[in-house]
Structures are given as structure tokens and as C-alpha cells.
Amino acid sequence: MMGMFTYGWGKSRQRIDHQPEWSEYALFGKKMTALFTVLQLAAGPMLLLSMDKSVQNKFMGGSLFHTSLLLTAILLAIVLCWLLLLLIKKDSRKVFISSITVLLIVNELDSP
């Protein structure tokens, strides 16, 4: 979320000030968000697999509800990674709003 804030703040300052460092600030925010999202996507399954078997079973087949939540969160995280990489390549407000929306949905799915 901090990377998205950094990107949004850099873009808003760039519109006011027109200094090149604000565009670099926005680019840093986009890259930071994409990097942390990819790292979280890689770390999540490793953490789940390192847990006790009883905990693993509850998330991976013990309950259809928990398994579907886990799969939905993973699929949305992959979509979020794709949107963030698209945002790095093409600076678009529509892609930015879509990224924030998917980020909030994934965040809501992961919270208890």
C-alpha cells in the first residue's frame, strides 16, 4: 500500500510542480509495489507449506470454503502482479485504479 501511496503522491506533485524528480518518485513507488507483491506471492505458499500438517489441511482441502478463499486470493494476487507490471510500462489512471481495487479485494480476502 505504501508503494501505491508513493506513486499517487509523486504523480500529484508532478502535476503541480513539473519537476523530473517527482516522476522518478512515482516510478519508484510503482516498482516497489510490484516487487513486494511478487515477493508476497512467492512467500505465501512457502509459509503455508512450512506450517503444521493440521493447519495445511484446513487451508488445502480441509474445508471447501477456506480452499476457495485461498485459490481466489492467489488468482487475484497474480492479476494484481500483472496490473502492476502493466502500470510500470504504461502510466494510466485506469490501470492505477484497477490495481488499487484488486489490492483492496485481496487484502480483504486475507484478513480474518
URCOR-V118620 format. One record per residue. N is the residue number from 1. RES is the residue in one small letter. SS is DSSP state (H for helix, E for strand, L for the rest). Layout:
<<N | RES | SS> <N | RES | SS>>
This chain:
<<1 | m | L> <2 | m | H> <3 | g | H> <4 | m | H> <5 | f | H> <6 | t | H> <7 | y | H> <8 | g | H> <9 | w | H> <10 | g | H> <11 | k | H> <12 | s | H> <13 | r | H> <14 | q | H> <15 | r | H> <16 | i | H> <17 | d | H> <18 | h | L> <19 | q | L> <20 | p | H> <21 | e | H> <22 | w | H> <23 | s | H> <24 | e | H> <25 | y | H> <26 | a | H> <27 | l | H> <28 | f | H> <29 | g | H> <30 | k | H> <31 | k | H> <32 | m | H> <33 | t | H> <34 | a | H> <35 | l | H> <36 | f | H> <37 | t | H> <38 | v | H> <39 | l | H> <40 | q | H> <41 | l | H> <42 | a | H> <43 | a | H> <44 | g | H> <45 | p | H> <46 | m | H> <47 | l | H> <48 | l | H> <49 | l | H> <50 | s | H> <51 | m | L> <52 | d | L> <53 | k | H> <54 | s | H> <55 | v | H> <56 | q | H> <57 | n | H> <58 | k | H> <59 | f | H> <60 | m | H> <61 | g | H> <62 | g | H> <63 | s | L> <64 | l | H> <65 | f | H> <66 | h | H> <67 | t | H> <68 | s | H> <69 | l | H> <70 | l | H> <71 | l | H> <72 | t | H> <73 | a | H> <74 | i | H> <75 | l | H> <76 | l | H> <77 | a | H> <78 | i | H> <79 | v | H> <80 | l | H> <81 | c | H> <82 | w | H> <83 | l | H> <84 | l | H> <85 | l | H> <86 | l | H> <87 | l | H> <88 | i | H> <89 | k | H> <90 | k | L> <91 | d | L> <92 | s | L> <93 | r | H> <94 | k | H> <95 | v | H> <96 | f | H> <97 | i | H> <98 | s | H> <99 | s | H> <100 | i | H> <101 | t | H> <102 | v | H> <103 | l | H> <104 | l | H> <105 | i | H> <106 | v | H> <107 | n | H> <108 | e | H> <109 | l | H> <110 | d | H> <111 | s | L> <112 | p | L>>
